[in-house]
Each structure stands twice: as structure tokens, then as C-alpha cells.
């Protein structure tokens, strides 16, 4: 599997980027978790889909500054009862 994934990355030229990207099944797993987070999928679902604990899933990328800013902006204008 490792070789198949690496060869697929080479076929699309990822090894020729600067810096080169070596694609592995583990990198694909990280990318999957990151893309789910970017899509707004909750940590519980991301953990389930990756067969990880919530703690381990959180290690696959902490929220970036812009993500935290968007979360704070989502509260702007909300009424407090």
C-alpha cells in the first residue's frame, strides 16, 4: 500500500514540488482529518471516522488563528438572554 500511494504521488508530480511532498498512507490520514476539520465536522465525528480517540484526533491539527477568529465572529450579534 505504501508503494502504491507513493507512486500515485509521484505520478501527479508531488515529488517535484519545492519542497517535495512524499505521500504516505499516514499523510493521507492527516489530510483527511484536516479536510474534515476545515469542512466544519466536529471532533467526535472526525475521531470516529479516523478510528482515533478524541485526544489523538486533536493532535491532527490544532485550530489555526483564522479558524478561532471565525468562531469568535460567529458569536457577533447573538443575543444574550
C-alpha positions as CSV (number, residue, x, y, z in Angstrom):
1,X,0.0,0.0,0.0
2,X,2.8,2.4,0.9
3,X,4.4,1.9,-2.5
4,X,1.1,2.4,-4.3
5,X,0.4,5.6,-2.5
6,X,3.9,6.9,-3.1
7,X,3.8,6.1,-6.8
8,X,0.4,7.9,-7.1
9,X,2.0,11.0,-5.5
10,X,4.9,10.8,-7.9
11,X,2.6,10.4,-11.0
12,X,0.9,13.7,-10.1
13,X,4.3,15.4,-9.6
14,X,4.2,16.0,-5.8
15,X,7.8,14.8,-5.6
16,X,8.8,17.7,-7.9
17,X,7.3,20.4,-5.7
18,X,9.6,22.8,-3.7
19,X,9.7,21.3,-1.1
20,X,8.9,17.9,-2.4
21,X,5.9,16.1,-0.9
22,X,6.3,12.4,-0.2
23,X,2.8,10.9,0.1
24,X,2.3,8.1,2.5
25,X,-0.9,6.5,3.9
26,X,-0.2,8.3,7.2
27,X,-0.1,11.7,5.3
28,X,-3.4,10.8,3.6
29,X,-4.9,10.1,7.1
30,X,-3.7,13.5,8.4
31,X,-5.0,15.2,5.2
32,X,-8.4,13.5,5.6
33,X,-8.7,14.7,9.2
34,X,-7.6,18.2,8.3
35,X,-10.1,18.5,5.5
36,X,-12.9,17.2,7.7
37,X,-12.0,19.9,10.3
38,X,-11.9,22.6,7.5
39,X,-15.4,21.4,6.5
40,X,-16.6,22.1,10.0
41,X,-17.0,18.4,11.0
42,X,-17.0,18.1,14.8
43,X,-14.1,16.4,16.6
44,X,-16.3,13.5,17.7
45,X,-17.1,12.5,14.2
46,X,-13.6,13.1,13.0
47,X,-12.3,10.8,15.7
48,X,-14.9,8.1,14.8
49,X,-14.0,8.3,11.1
50,X,-10.3,8.0,11.8
51,X,-10.7,5.3,14.4
52,X,-8.8,7.5,16.9
53,X,-9.6,8.9,20.4
54,X,-10.7,12.5,20.6
55,X,-7.3,13.3,22.2
56,X,-5.4,11.8,19.3
57,X,-7.6,13.4,16.7
58,X,-6.9,16.8,18.2
59,X,-3.2,16.2,17.5
60,X,-4.0,16.0,13.8
61,X,-4.1,19.8,13.7
62,X,-5.0,22.4,16.2
63,X,-7.2,25.2,15.1
64,X,-5.3,27.9,13.3
65,X,-5.7,31.6,14.3
66,X,-8.2,32.3,11.4
67,X,-10.4,29.4,12.5
68,X,-10.5,30.7,16.0
69,X,-11.3,34.2,14.7
70,X,-14.2,32.8,12.6
71,X,-15.5,31.0,15.7
72,X,-15.5,34.3,17.7
73,X,-17.1,36.2,14.8
74,X,-19.9,33.6,14.7
75,X,-20.9,34.9,18.1
76,X,-21.1,38.5,17.0
77,X,-24.6,39.8,17.0
78,X,-26.0,36.9,19.1
79,X,-28.5,38.0,21.7
80,X,-27.7,37.1,25.3
81,X,-30.8,36.2,27.3
